[in-house]
Amino acid sequence: MDAGHVLVDGELKVGGDLVLLAHGAGADMNHEFMAAMAKGLAAKGMCVVRFNFPYMQKCAGDGKRRPPDRAPNLLACFEHYLDLAVNAGAARIYLMGKSMGSRMAAIMVADDLVAGKVAGVVCLGYPFMPVARKKEVGGETEPRLEPLQQAKVPVLVLQGERDSFGSFARASIWPLGTNTSIKPIPDGDHSFVPRKSSGTTLVANLTLAVDYCVAFFGEKHA
């Protein structure tokens, strides 16, 4: 792996399983959400590789905030790390992403060549609604379903019940595609944070998310 641009949680074993975890638009691989998911999965025996997209690598270098790279550059970076994972000897590779990273992961596996290298995809808070730039269709915001519908590998979407980019209740009735399933994160927002009055906690929601992921990995290779 590229020194300085990745973080590895868990042991990378030849012939073992590996998760590539991509960050969202506004926070890098060191964000507490990313760290919690990576460490939670590592505690369950997975090797998790976090990486920064190119614009975040530049931000880390000079401390200046930048907008995300365009999709082709994000996808090229993601595929670069996928190829490194393949060359490292991982038996099964799962792509996982937070928000923007999850959308990039889903887009990647519409390609037959890429899908042949990937066992599955997990989307942590999929950005169904382009909140910053709404595209109105008949008075409603058009959800971004195409990457999920075209995915050629199994996809698990973990969606907060209060996610402003598309709540679980709304997303669960949309046509997500035959390879895509969706699970709720109780009272969670886009980062799975519940309200104090909800009766649950962020720690509980992150633990649930990890458990959903582990079950998904097991289902695909039981």
Secondary structure as a PSIPRED ss2 file (coil, helix, strand):
# PSIPRED VFORMAT (PSIPRED V4.0)

   1 M C   1.000  0.000  0.000
   2 D C   1.000  0.000  0.000
   3 A C   1.000  0.000  0.000
   4 G C   1.000  0.000  0.000
   5 H C   1.000  0.000  0.000
   6 V E   0.000  0.000  1.000
   7 L E   0.000  0.000  1.000
   8 V E   0.000  0.000  1.000
   9 D E   0.000  0.000  1.000
  10 G C   1.000  0.000  0.000
  11 E C   1.000  0.000  0.000
  12 L C   1.000  0.000  0.000
  13 K C   1.000  0.000  0.000
  14 V C   1.000  0.000  0.000
  15 G C   1.000  0.000  0.000
  16 G C   1.000  0.000  0.000
  17 D E   0.000  0.000  1.000
  18 L E   0.000  0.000  1.000
  19 V E   0.000  0.000  1.000
  20 L E   0.000  0.000  1.000
  21 L E   0.000  0.000  1.000
  22 A E   0.000  0.000  1.000
  23 H C   1.000  0.000  0.000
  24 G C   1.000  0.000  0.000
  25 A C   1.000  0.000  0.000
  26 G C   1.000  0.000  0.000
  27 A C   1.000  0.000  0.000
  28 D C   1.000  0.000  0.000
  29 M C   1.000  0.000  0.000
  30 N C   1.000  0.000  0.000
  31 H C   1.000  0.000  0.000
  32 E H   0.000  1.000  0.000
  33 F H   0.000  1.000  0.000
  34 M H   0.000  1.000  0.000
  35 A H   0.000  1.000  0.000
  36 A H   0.000  1.000  0.000
  37 M H   0.000  1.000  0.000
  38 A H   0.000  1.000  0.000
  39 K H   0.000  1.000  0.000
  40 G H   0.000  1.000  0.000
  41 L H   0.000  1.000  0.000
  42 A H   0.000  1.000  0.000
  43 A H   0.000  1.000  0.000
  44 K C   1.000  0.000  0.000
  45 G C   1.000  0.000  0.000
  46 M C   1.000  0.000  0.000
  47 C E   0.000  0.000  1.000
  48 V E   0.000  0.000  1.000
  49 V E   0.000  0.000  1.000
  50 R E   0.000  0.000  1.000
  51 F E   0.000  0.000  1.000
  52 N C   1.000  0.000  0.000
  53 F C   1.000  0.000  0.000
  54 P H   0.000  1.000  0.000
  55 Y H   0.000  1.000  0.000
  56 M H   0.000  1.000  0.000
  57 Q H   0.000  1.000  0.000
  58 K H   0.000  1.000  0.000
  59 C H   0.000  1.000  0.000
  60 A H   0.000  1.000  0.000
  61 G H   0.000  1.000  0.000
  62 D H   0.000  1.000  0.000
  63 G C   1.000  0.000  0.000
  64 K C   1.000  0.000  0.000
  65 R C   1.000  0.000  0.000
  66 R C   1.000  0.000  0.000
  67 P C   1.000  0.000  0.000
  68 P C   1.000  0.000  0.000
  69 D C   1.000  0.000  0.000
  70 R C   1.000  0.000  0.000
  71 A H   0.000  1.000  0.000
  72 P H   0.000  1.000  0.000
  73 N H   0.000  1.000  0.000
  74 L H   0.000  1.000  0.000
  75 L H   0.000  1.000  0.000
  76 A H   0.000  1.000  0.000
  77 C H   0.000  1.000  0.000
  78 F H   0.000  1.000  0.000
  79 E H   0.000  1.000  0.000
  80 H H   0.000  1.000  0.000
  81 Y H   0.000  1.000  0.000
  82 L H   0.000  1.000  0.000
  83 D H   0.000  1.000  0.000
  84 L H   0.000  1.000  0.000
  85 A H   0.000  1.000  0.000
  86 V H   0.000  1.000  0.000
  87 N H   0.000  1.000  0.000
  88 A C   1.000  0.000  0.000
  89 G C   1.000  0.000  0.000
  90 A C   1.000  0.000  0.000
  91 A C   1.000  0.000  0.000
  92 R E   0.000  0.000  1.000
  93 I E   0.000  0.000  1.000
  94 Y E   0.000  0.000  1.000
  95 L E   0.000  0.000  1.000
  96 M E   0.000  0.000  1.000
  97 G E   0.000  0.000  1.000
  98 K E   0.000  0.000  1.000
  99 S C   1.000  0.000  0.000
 100 M H   0.000  1.000  0.000
 101 G H   0.000  1.000  0.000
 102 S H   0.000  1.000  0.000
 103 R H   0.000  1.000  0.000
 104 M H   0.000  1.000  0.000
 105 A H   0.000  1.000  0.000
 106 A H   0.000  1.000  0.000
 107 I H   0.000  1.000  0.000
 108 M H   0.000  1.000  0.000
 109 V C   1.000  0.000  0.000
 110 A C   1.000  0.000  0.000
 111 D C   1.000  0.000  0.000
 112 D H   0.000  1.000  0.000
 113 L H   0.000  1.000  0.000
 114 V H   0.000  1.000  0.000
 115 A H   0.000  1.000  0.000
 116 G C   1.000  0.000  0.000
 117 K C   1.000  0.000  0.000
 118 V C   1.000  0.000  0.000
 119 A C   1.000  0.000  0.000
 120 G E   0.000  0.000  1.000
 121 V E   0.000  0.000  1.000
 122 V E   0.000  0.000  1.000
 123 C E   0.000  0.000  1.000
 124 L E   0.000  0.000  1.000
 125 G C   1.000  0.000  0.000
 126 Y C   1.000  0.000  0.000
 127 P C   1.000  0.000  0.000
 128 F C   1.000  0.000  0.000
 129 M C   1.000  0.000  0.000
 130 P C   1.000  0.000  0.000
 131 V C   1.000  0.000  0.000
 132 A C   1.000  0.000  0.000
 133 R C   1.000  0.000  0.000
 134 K C   1.000  0.000  0.000
 135 K C   1.000  0.000  0.000
 136 E E   0.000  0.000  1.000
 137 V E   0.000  0.000  1.000
 138 G C   1.000  0.000  0.000
 139 G C   1.000  0.000  0.000
 140 E E   0.000  0.000  1.000
 141 T E   0.000  0.000  1.000
 142 E C   1.000  0.000  0.000
 143 P C   1.000  0.000  0.000
 144 R C   1.000  0.000  0.000
 145 L C   1.000  0.000  0.000
 146 E H   0.000  1.000  0.000
 147 P H   0.000  1.000  0.000
 148 L H   0.000  1.000  0.000
 149 Q H   0.000  1.000  0.000
 150 Q H   0.000  1.000  0.000
 151 A C   1.000  0.000  0.000
 152 K C   1.000  0.000  0.000
 153 V C   1.000  0.000  0.000
 154 P C   1.000  0.000  0.000
 155 V E   0.000  0.000  1.000
 156 L E   0.000  0.000  1.000
 157 V E   0.000  0.000  1.000
 158 L E   0.000  0.000  1.000
 159 Q E   0.000  0.000  1.000
 160 G E   0.000  0.000  1.000
 161 E C   1.000  0.000  0.000
 162 R C   1.000  0.000  0.000
 163 D C   1.000  0.000  0.000
 164 S C   1.000  0.000  0.000
 165 F C   1.000  0.000  0.000
 166 G C   1.000  0.000  0.000
 167 S C   1.000  0.000  0.000
 168 F H   0.000  1.000  0.000
 169 A H   0.000  1.000  0.000
 170 R H   0.000  1.000  0.000
 171 A H   0.000  1.000  0.000
 172 S C   1.000  0.000  0.000
 173 I C   1.000  0.000  0.000
 174 W C   1.000  0.000  0.000
 175 P C   1.000  0.000  0.000
 176 L C   1.000  0.000  0.000
 177 G C   1.000  0.000  0.000
 178 T C   1.000  0.000  0.000
 179 N C   1.000  0.000  0.000
 180 T E   0.000  0.000  1.000
 181 S E   0.000  0.000  1.000
 182 I E   0.000  0.000  1.000
 183 K E   0.000  0.000  1.000
 184 P E   0.000  0.000  1.000
 185 I E   0.000  0.000  1.000
 186 P C   1.000  0.000  0.000
 187 D C   1.000  0.000  0.000
 188 G C   1.000  0.000  0.000
 189 D C   1.000  0.000  0.000
 190 H C   1.000  0.000  0.000
 191 S C   1.000  0.000  0.000
 192 F C   1.000  0.000  0.000
 193 V C   1.000  0.000  0.000
 194 P C   1.000  0.000  0.000
 195 R C   1.000  0.000  0.000
 196 K H   0.000  1.000  0.000
 197 S H   0.000  1.000  0.000
 198 S H   0.000  1.000  0.000
 199 G C   1.000  0.000  0.000
 200 T C   1.000  0.000  0.000
 201 T C   1.000  0.000  0.000
 202 L H   0.000  1.000  0.000
 203 V H   0.000  1.000  0.000
 204 A H   0.000  1.000  0.000
 205 N H   0.000  1.000  0.000
 206 L H   0.000  1.000  0.000
 207 T H   0.000  1.000  0.000
 208 L H   0.000  1.000  0.000
 209 A H   0.000  1.000  0.000
 210 V H   0.000  1.000  0.000
 211 D H   0.000  1.000  0.000
 212 Y H   0.000  1.000  0.000
 213 C H   0.000  1.000  0.000
 214 V H   0.000  1.000  0.000
 215 A H   0.000  1.000  0.000
 216 F H   0.000  1.000  0.000
 217 F H   0.000  1.000  0.000
 218 G H   0.000  1.000  0.000
 219 E H   0.000  1.000  0.000
 220 K H   0.000  1.000  0.000
 221 H C   1.000  0.000  0.000
 222 A C   1.000  0.000  0.000
